[in-house]
Every structure is written in structure tokens, then in C-alpha cells.
Amino acid sequence: MKTINNRLFLIILSAAAVFAGCKKGYLDVNKDPNRVTDDNITAQLIFPQAAHATGARSASGNFRFLENWMGYWASAGDYAIQQDETSYNIDFSFADALWQNQYNVLYDLNRVKVKAQPNGDSLLAGAAMVLSAKLFQDLVDMYGNIPYSQAFQNDKYTQPVYDNAKDVYDALQKSLDSAILYFKQAPRASFTNADVVNNGNITLWVKFANTLKLRLLIRQSQVSGFNPAAEIAKIVANGGVLHSGESIDVNPGYSNALNKQSPFYANYGLTPTNADASPSTRANTYFVNLLNSTADPRLARVFKTPANGGAISGNVYGLAAGNPAGAATSAVGPGLARDATQSQWILTSVESMFLEAEAIARGWMTGDAKVAYENAVRESFIWLGVPNAVAAANTYLTTQAIADWDNAGATPLSKAKFIAYQKYIALGGINPLETWSDLRRLDMIPNKGYISVNPARLANSLPVRLLYAQSEYTTNSANVNAQGKVDQFTSKLFWQP
């Protein structure tokens, strides 16, 4: 487990709470030399809190709607369904908190970079840039054009312009290249002490950056004329992507105490008093049936048996009346919500290995696509803690038609879809944004059983994007309005076919 001094963690959290309200001024008679301000807080203090917050974004309740949309989760029958979510009739306030929370973390990471660079702490600056690249790509993949080049330059731009989404993608590739160069600098003890992600392991940081570079490329796979060769060459030359056992996660010292639990467990596991942390969150009947139909042993790791006993079961997404109560259906399982001290994933080895498998299947990288794909499936079993994971995965791969590589087809596109469908199964509860992006890119799920049954739904397909945040129309109206009218069903992102 990755830990830092608990007292330091408390200082970090306290610093984060007051950071935005710091006052400056040499002659300020109210200036307390013992108070945390922008002048005296260091990059080494900000980084652990920002890294924790980056992990918390992966576990945030802000993304629960995507778990529901993708057919993984649904509301328990003793809770009312959320009408805007289940009807896809979202508005500008629907994902406002998500937008603001994402940019709040990015602000902290930007402060790390700005403070670390002048002090020669290139490694810490590089780490902040890698985490930022992930969060910025996530924003593009949800909203399209976003503030990027002028973001966080409040002294120059109080209302930042929106950069073209493709330009942001290109800029992120360059930023990751710069971060990898920074990682070639000599390590410093200050970086190792602050690094609650990889404990100073530079190799993992470089592989993390490479994996994000590959994810940016894979997302553009259906763009006509797209050629990833130059960027792929960089990835290979710099050591490749994350492999088995190389998940990127964060742990600043989580414990089973109020406000100190690991983020995912705090949201979907048990409270410190052993109560259900989210009694409204239950399995989706669609996903339960899918795993049951293929005798997939991961079912018992993704979900647990109902409190009232019986077999693992779920609820129908969007059904207003008739779903069983929470005690009669399955909550999030032990493969995801393990314990209060678990490290919080940021990007898993499972996701990385599926990305690499698709790149090989497309001919972008050398290797055996079947081997890479099957290793990715095995890694899913291992990561979730399936008993006798490798043997169980081998049985699944050879006995289930949806997993048998012989059914992947002969073309790069058919193989990519085959891999992405298994990736969809593997990432349930882990990263629904990735699988939503794959669905928009490849339409690889063979049926529409994940669609809400709410009769008020606006379409028989999922939205292709989110609408801009209401807070942007309030505080940055000229620039957000310059994006024109956006529609959640027709305003596709630049990488969508």
C-alpha cells in the first residue's frame, strides 16, 4: 500500500481547503505567517492532494450516470428514478458539478507544475502534466471543445476561450512528450516523498504517459486519413504502455475513518459504521444477465449477493415502478469495493492492455493480436480477484463465443470491435467513460439492452456528448455561446464517425 505520513495528509487537505482564498501582500497587517497561503504552500504539498483528487474523479458519484447509461448499474426499486438521466433529457445543469470538479483538480495540478518548474523539480512538474492530460482528455471526450490554452491564467484571461477539441488532443500529445523528457532528469527525494501515485517509480510514470498517448490515438481510429505512426514510434521508443500488474493508482494513507476512506469504497462500499454507502446503487439486470449467460465468474466480483439472500440480481434501468428494493438486489461487489484502505485506481492495467491489443489488431503496433487480447482478458480476471484467475479466464476464452478469438473476424475493424466489446465487459464499475467513448466510436455492443426503458426517453440511443455546464453560461457566457447550439444527440465529437 502506498502511504505518506498521516499528519502530512491532514496538512494537505487543510491547505486545499484554504488555497483558493489566499491573500497576498507584504504589508498586510492581517497576514499570519503560520497560515497556508499561495506564497508558502509548495508543489510538494499540493501534489498529494491533487493526485488523491484525480483518483477520486474515477470514483466520483458524478460519473454514476455513465455506469447507468452503459448498462452496468441501475437504481434500487425503493428509490425514484432520475427523470432527466433516464430519459436522456439532460440540460446545462445536468453535469455542471462534473465540469467544475474536473477543473478544480486541474487547477491544483496546474499550480503544481507552475511551482515545481522554477524550483527545478521537473519530475513533479511532469507528474502533474500526466495527470492533467488524463483529466483534459476526459473533458474533451464528454464536452468537445473546452477551455485549455487560456485556462488558469487568471491574471490575463478571466474568461478563457474554448479551444478546438482536436487542437487540445494535439496539445496533450505534446504535453505528454514534454513530461516524458522531464522524467529523464535525475530523481529528487522531494519528488519521491510527494509521489503518492507511483512512489517515485519513473518507469511507471513514463508508461502511464505512453498509455495516455495511445488512448488519444485509439480514440481517433475512425477519423478518415488519421495516421498514428509518428506517435506510435515515440511510445515504442520510450518503453511502451502499462502491462500486467502496472495499474496507476493513488493511496495517500486511506483508512476506515470518516472522510479518510478510499474514494470508490467511500462512495459504493460501506461507511465506517458498516452501513451501505450507496443503498440506491444496484446492479443493472442487463449486465447481470450478460455475465450469467456466458458463465462469467467475474459476476461475483463485480456484484455481491443481495442483503436478503439469493442469487445475484439487478434492476431494470429507467423502470419507474416494479423494480425490487435494494435489499433484494445486488450492490457493488468485492472486486471493486474491496476495503476502506484500497488504493484508488486512476488508469488500470486492464484498460491499458485492451488499448494495446486494439493497436496491434489495427496494425499500428507489432505483436500477436490474439495473444495481446487474451492477456487483457486474463488481466481483468486477475485485477478483479477472481479465484484461480488465469485458469478461469482460459476457460472463458475457449468456451464462450463472445470471448473466443476465432470469432473476431478477419478485418482490423471487426477485430477492434471484438476487443472493445470485451473491454466493455471488463471495465464495468471501473471506467464507464472509456466504454461510452468506445460505443460512440465503434458501436460494438451487439444489442440495445442497456437503453433506458423510461417511456419518456428522447431517443433509442445514448447521447453522444454532454451539454456545457450552466456555470459556464453564467461566468464565461461569450466564449461558451461562441460554440453555438449543442445537442446531446447530434453534436458529435471530432473523433466520432
C-alpha positions in Angstrom: 0.0 0.0 0.0 1.2 3.5 -0.9 1.2 5.7 2.2 2.5 9.1 3.4 2.6 10.5 6.9 -1.0 10.9 8.1 -0.2 14.2 9.7 1.1 15.4 6.3 -2.1 14.2 4.7 -4.2 16.3 7.1 -2.0 19.3 6.3 -2.5 18.8 2.6 -6.3 18.6 3.0 -6.3 21.7 5.1 -4.2 23.5 2.6 -6.6 22.6 -0.2 -9.5 24.0 1.7 -8.0 27.4 2.0 -5.8 27.6 -1.1 -8.3 29.4 -3.3 -8.8 32.1 -0.7 -5.2 33.0 0.0 -4.3 36.7 0.5 -1.1 38.3 -0.7 0.7 41.4 0.4 3.9 42.2 2.3 2.2 44.9 4.4 -1.0 43.0 5.1 -1.4 43.5 8.9 -3.7 40.5 9.0 -1.1 38.2 7.4 -0.5 35.2 9.7 2.9 33.6 9.0 1.5 30.3 10.1 -1.4 30.4 7.7 -1.3 28.4 4.5 -1.2 30.8 1.5 -0.2 30.6 -2.1 3.1 32.1 -1.1 4.1 29.4 1.3 2.4 26.3 0.0 4.8 24.2 -2.1 4.3 22.0 -5.1 5.3 19.0 -2.9 2.3 19.8 -0.6 -0.2 20.4 -3.3 0.6 17.3 -5.4 -0.6 14.5 -3.0 -3.9 16.2 -2.5 -4.2 16.8 -6.3 -3.3 13.2 -7.0 -5.9 12.0 -4.5 -8.4 14.2 -6.1 -7.5 12.8 -9.6 -8.2 9.3 -8.3 -11.4 10.5 -6.7 -12.6 11.7 -10.1 -12.6 8.0 -11.2 -14.7 7.1 -8.2 -16.9 10.1 -8.1 -20.7 10.0 -8.0 -20.5 12.5 -10.8 -19.9 9.5 -13.1 -22.6 7.3 -11.8 -24.9 8.3 -14.7 -22.4 6.7 -17.1 -22.4 3.5 -15.1 -26.2 3.6 -15.6 -26.2 4.6 -19.2 -23.8 1.9 -20.1 -25.9 -0.8 -18.6 -23.8 -1.6 -15.6 -25.8 -0.1 -12.7 -29.4 0.9 -12.0 -31.4 2.4 -9.1 -32.9 0.2 -6.5 -36.7 -0.1 -6.6 -37.2 1.8 -3.3 -35.7 4.9 -4.9 -37.3 7.1 -7.5 -35.6 7.1 -10.9 -33.9 10.3 -12.1 -36.0 11.6 -14.9 -33.5 13.7 -16.8 -30.9 10.9 -16.7 -33.2 8.0 -17.6 -34.9 10.0 -20.4 -31.7 11.4 -21.7 -33.4 14.8 -21.5 -30.3 16.4 -20.0 -29.8 20.2 -19.6 -27.0 22.5 -18.9 -27.1 21.8 -15.1 -27.0 18.0 -15.5 -23.2 17.8 -15.5 -22.4 21.2 -14.0 -20.8 19.7 -10.9 -18.7 17.3 -13.0 -17.3 20.2 -15.1 -16.5 22.3 -12.0 -14.9 19.4 -10.1 -12.8 18.4 -13.0 -11.5 21.9 -13.5 -10.9 22.3 -9.8 -8.5 19.4 -9.8 -6.8 20.6 -13.0 -6.3 24.0 -11.3 -4.4 22.3 -8.4 -2.3 20.3 -10.9 -1.5 23.4 -12.8 -0.3 25.0 -9.6 2.0 22.0 -9.0 3.5 22.5 -12.4 3.9 26.3 -12.1 5.5 26.0 -8.7 7.7 23.0 -9.4 9.3 24.2 -12.7 11.1 27.3 -11.3 12.5 25.2 -8.4 14.0 22.6 -10.8 11.6 19.8 -9.7 11.0 18.6 -13.3 9.8 15.2 -12.2 7.0 16.7 -10.1 6.0 19.0 -12.9 6.0 16.1 -15.3 3.8 14.0 -13.0 1.3 16.9 -12.7 1.3 17.2 -16.5 0.5 13.5 -17.0 -2.4 13.6 -14.6 -3.7 16.8 -16.2 -3.5 15.1 -19.6 -5.9 12.4 -18.5 -8.4 14.8 -17.0 -8.3 17.1 -20.0 -8.9 14.2 -22.4 -11.8 13.1 -20.2 -13.3 16.6 -20.6 -12.9 16.6 -24.3 -14.5 13.2 -24.6 -17.5 14.4 -22.7 -17.9 18.0 -23.9 -15.9 18.5 -27.1 -14.3 22.0 -27.3 -13.1 23.2 -23.9 -11.0 26.0 -22.3 -7.4 24.8 -22.5 -4.7 27.2 -23.7 -6.0 30.1 -21.6 -7.2 28.1 -18.6 -5.8 29.1 -15.2 -4.2 32.3 -16.4 -6.5 34.4 -14.4 -4.2 37.4 -14.5 -4.5 37.5 -18.3 -7.7 35.7 -19.1 -10.6 35.9 -16.6 -12.9 34.4 -19.3 -10.8 31.8 -21.2 -11.6 30.9 -24.8 -12.6 27.5 -25.9 -10.0 25.5 -27.8 -10.9 23.2 -30.7 -11.1 19.6 -29.4 -8.7 18.3 -32.0 -6.2 21.0 -31.1 -6.5 20.1 -27.4 -5.8 16.4 -28.3 -2.7 17.5 -30.3 -1.5 19.7 -27.4 -1.9 16.9 -24.9 0.3 14.7 -27.1 3.0 17.4 -26.9 2.5 17.9 -23.2 3.0 14.2 -22.6 6.1 14.3 -24.7 7.4 17.1 -22.5 6.5 15.2 -19.4 8.5 12.1 -20.6 11.5 14.4 -21.2 11.2 15.7 -17.6 11.2 12.1 -16.3 14.7 11.7 -17.8 16.0 14.2 -15.2 17.8 12.9 -12.1 15.3 12.0 -9.3 15.0 14.1 -6.2 14.0 13.0 -2.8 11.3 15.7 -2.7 9.6 14.0 -5.6 9.7 10.5 -4.2 8.3 11.8 -0.9 5.4 13.6 -2.6 4.6 10.8 -5.1 1.6 9.0 -3.7 0.9 7.5 -7.1 4.0 5.6 -8.1 6.3 6.1 -5.1 8.9 7.6 -7.3 8.9 4.9 -9.9 9.8 6.8 -13.1 9.3 3.8 -15.3 5.7 3.6 -14.3 5.2 7.3 -14.9 6.6 7.1 -18.4 4.4 4.0 -19.2 1.4 5.9 -17.8 2.2 8.8 -20.2 2.7 6.4 -23.1 -0.7 4.7 -22.3 -2.4 8.1 -22.4 -0.7 8.9 -25.7 -2.1 5.6 -27.1 -5.5 6.3 -25.7 -5.6 9.7 -27.5 -4.6 7.8 -30.7 -7.1 5.0 -30.3 -9.9 7.5 -29.8 -9.2 8.9 -33.3 -9.0 5.5 -35.0 -12.2 6.1 -37.1 -11.2 9.5 -38.3 -10.7 9.4 -42.1 -7.0 9.7 -43.0 -5.7 9.5 -39.4 -2.1 8.3 -39.3 -0.7 7.5 -35.8 2.7 6.2 -37.0 4.8 9.0 -35.6 3.2 9.0 -32.2 3.3 5.2 -32.0 7.0 5.2 -32.7 7.5 7.5 -29.7 5.5 5.2 -27.5 7.5 2.2 -28.5 10.9 4.1 -28.2 10.0 5.2 -24.7 9.2 1.8 -23.3 5.6 1.1 -24.3 2.4 1.0 -22.2 1.3 -0.3 -18.9 1.1 -4.1 -18.6 0.0 -6.7 -16.1 0.2 -5.5 -12.5 1.1 -2.0 -13.5 -2.1 -0.2 -12.7 -1.8 3.5 -11.9 -3.5 4.2 -8.6 -3.1 6.6 -5.6 -3.1 6.0 -1.9 -2.0 8.8 0.5 -2.9 6.7 3.6 -6.6 5.8 3.4 -8.2 4.3 6.5 -11.6 3.2 7.7 -12.5 6.6 9.2 -14.9 9.3 8.2 -13.6 11.3 5.2 -10.4 9.1 5.1 -11.7 6.1 3.2 -10.6 5.2 -0.3 -12.9 7.2 -2.6 -14.6 4.4 -4.5 -15.1 2.4 -1.3 -16.5 5.5 0.4 -19.0 6.1 -2.4 -20.1 2.5 -3.1 -18.8 0.2 -0.3 -19.5 0.5 3.4 -19.4 3.5 5.7 -17.0 3.4 8.8 -20.1 2.1 10.7 -20.7 -0.7 8.2 -23.8 0.8 6.6 -24.3 0.7 2.8 -22.6 3.7 1.4 -25.0 3.9 -1.5 -28.2 2.0 -0.9 -29.7 3.3 -4.2 -26.9 1.9 -6.3 -27.6 -1.6 -7.6 -26.7 -4.0 -10.4 -28.3 -3.5 -13.8 -30.3 -6.5 -14.9 -28.9 -6.2 -18.4 -25.3 -6.6 -17.2 -26.2 -9.4 -14.7 -27.9 -11.3 -17.5 -25.0 -10.8 -19.9 -22.5 -12.2 -17.4 -24.8 -15.0 -16.4 -25.4 -16.0 -20.0 -21.7 -16.6 -20.5 -20.9 -18.2 -17.2 -18.6 -15.4 -16.4 -17.1 -15.8 -12.9 -16.4 -12.0 -12.7 -20.1 -11.6 -11.9 -19.4 -12.4 -8.2 -16.6 -9.9 -8.1 -18.5 -7.0 -9.8 -21.6 -7.5 -7.7 -22.4 -9.2 -4.4 -25.4 -11.3 -3.3 -28.4 -9.3 -2.1 -28.7 -8.5 1.6 -31.9 -10.6 1.8 -30.0 -13.5 0.2 -30.5 -15.3 -3.0 -28.7 -15.1 -6.4 -27.0 -12.0 -7.7 -29.7 -9.9 -9.3 -30.3 -6.4 -10.6 -32.9 -3.8 -11.5 -34.2 -2.6 -14.9 -32.8 0.8 -15.8 -35.4 3.5 -16.2 -38.3 1.4 -14.7 -40.3 3.8 -12.5 -42.3 1.1 -10.7 -41.8 -2.6 -10.2 -38.1 -2.9 -9.5 -37.2 -4.9 -6.4 -36.0 -2.9 -3.3 -32.3 -2.6 -2.7 -32.1 -5.3 -0.1 -33.4 -7.8 -2.7 -30.9 -6.9 -5.4 -27.1 -6.7 -5.7 -24.8 -3.9 -4.6 -21.3 -3.2 -5.9 -19.1 -6.3 -5.4 -15.8 -7.1 -3.6 -13.7 -7.0 -6.8 -14.4 -3.2 -6.9 -15.2 -2.1 -3.4 -12.6 -4.2 -1.5 -12.0 -2.3 1.7 -11.6 1.2 3.1 -7.8 1.3 2.6 -7.7 0.1 -1.0 -5.7 2.2 -3.5 -7.8 4.2 -5.8 -7.3 3.5 -9.5 -6.6 6.3 -11.9 -5.9 4.1 -15.0 -5.9 0.3 -14.8 -3.6 -2.2 -16.4 -6.7 -3.8 -17.8 -7.7 -0.7 -19.8 -4.1 -0.2 -21.0 -3.7 -3.8 -22.2 -7.0 -3.6 -24.1 -5.8 -0.4 -25.8 -2.6 -2.1 -26.8 -4.5 -5.2 -28.1 -6.6 -2.9 -30.4 -3.5 -1.1 -31.6 -1.9 -4.4 -32.6 -5.1 -5.6 -34.2 -5.1 -2.4 -36.3 -1.5 -3.0 -37.4 -0.3 0.1 -35.5 2.0 -1.8 -33.2 3.8 -5.1 -33.7 2.8 -8.3 -32.0 0.2 -11.0 -31.9 -3.3 -9.5 -31.6 -4.8 -12.7 -30.2 -2.1 -13.0 -27.5 -2.5 -9.4 -26.5 -6.2 -9.6 -26.4 -6.3 -12.8 -24.4 -3.7 -11.4 -21.9 -6.0 -8.3 -21.5 -9.0 -10.6 -20.6 -6.8 -12.5 -18.2 -5.7 -9.3 -16.6 -9.4 -8.4 -16.0 -9.9 -11.6 -14.1 -6.7 -11.1 -12.1 -7.5 -7.4 -11.3 -11.0 -8.3 -10.0 -9.6 -11.1 -7.8 -11.4 -14.0 -9.5 -10.3 -17.2 -7.8 -7.8 -19.2 -9.9 -8.0 -16.2 -12.2 -5.8 -17.4 -15.1 -7.4 -20.8 -15.3 -10.9 -19.3 -15.1 -10.1 -16.8 -17.8 -8.7 -19.5 -20.1 -11.9 -21.4 -19.7 -13.9 -18.3 -20.5 -11.8 -17.6 -23.6 -12.2 -21.1 -25.0 -15.8 -21.9 -24.2 -17.7 -18.6 -24.7 -18.3 -17.4 -28.3 -18.2 -13.7 -27.4 -14.7 -14.3 -26.0 -13.2 -16.8 -28.4 -10.7 -15.0 -30.8 -11.8 -17.3 -33.6 -14.9 -15.2 -33.8 -13.1 -11.8 -34.0 -13.4 -11.7 -37.8 -10.8 -11.0 -40.4 -10.7 -7.2 -40.7 -8.9 -4.7 -38.4 -12.3 -3.1 -37.7 -14.1 -6.3 -36.8 -11.2 -7.3 -34.5 -11.3 -3.8 -32.9 -15.0 -4.1 -32.2 -14.5 -7.6 -30.8 -11.8 -6.4 -28.4 -13.8 -3.3 -27.5 -16.8 -5.4 -26.5 -14.7 -7.5 -24.2 -13.2 -4.2 -22.9 -16.8 -3.1 -22.2 -17.4 -6.2 -20.1 -14.0 -5.8 -18.3 -14.5 -2.1 -17.3 -17.9 -2.3 -15.7 -17.7 -0.3 -12.5 -14.2 0.8 -13.3 -14.3 3.3 -16.2 -17.6 3.9 -17.9 -16.3 6.9 -19.7 -13.9 4.7 -21.7 -16.6 2.3 -22.7 -19.1 5.1 -23.6 -16.3 6.5 -25.8 -15.8 3.1 -27.4 -19.5 2.8 -28.0 -19.6 6.2 -29.7 -16.5 5.3 -31.8 -17.3 1.7 -32.7 -20.9 0.9 -31.8 -19.6 -2.5 -30.7 -22.3 -3.7 -28.3 -24.5 -6.2 -30.3 -27.9 -5.1 -28.8 -29.6 -2.2 -27.2 -30.5 -3.8 -23.9 -28.6 -1.1 -22.0 -31.0 1.6 -23.2 -33.4 3.0 -20.5 -36.9 1.7 -20.5 -38.3 5.0 -19.4 -41.1 5.7 -21.9 -40.3 9.4 -21.8 -36.8 8.8 -23.2 -36.0 11.1 -26.1 -34.2 8.5 -28.2 -33.4 4.8 -28.5 -29.7 5.5 -28.4 -27.4 7.2 -25.8 -26.4 10.8 -26.0 -23.1 11.4 -27.9 -22.0 14.2 -25.6 -22.9 16.3 -22.6 -24.1 19.9 -22.7 -21.9 22.6 -21.4 -22.1 23.5 -17.8 -24.6 26.0 -16.6 -21.8 27.7 -14.6 -20.1 28.5 -17.9 -23.1 30.3 -19.3 -23.1 32.3 -16.1 -19.4 33.2 -15.8 -18.0 32.7 -19.3 -21.0 33.3 -21.4 -19.4 34.9 -24.5 -17.0 32.1 -25.0 -19.4 29.2 -24.4 -22.1 30.8 -26.5 -19.5 31.1 -29.3 -19.6 27.3 -29.5 -23.1 27.6 -31.0 -26.1 25.4 -30.1 -25.1 22.0 -29.0 -27.4 18.9 -29.0 -26.7 15.8 -26.9 -27.7 13.5 -29.8 -26.4 15.2 -32.9 -23.4 17.3 -31.9 -20.8 14.6 -32.4 -17.2 14.9 -31.2 -14.5 15.3 -33.8 -13.4 11.7 -33.4 -16.8 10.1 -33.9 -17.6 8.5 -37.3 
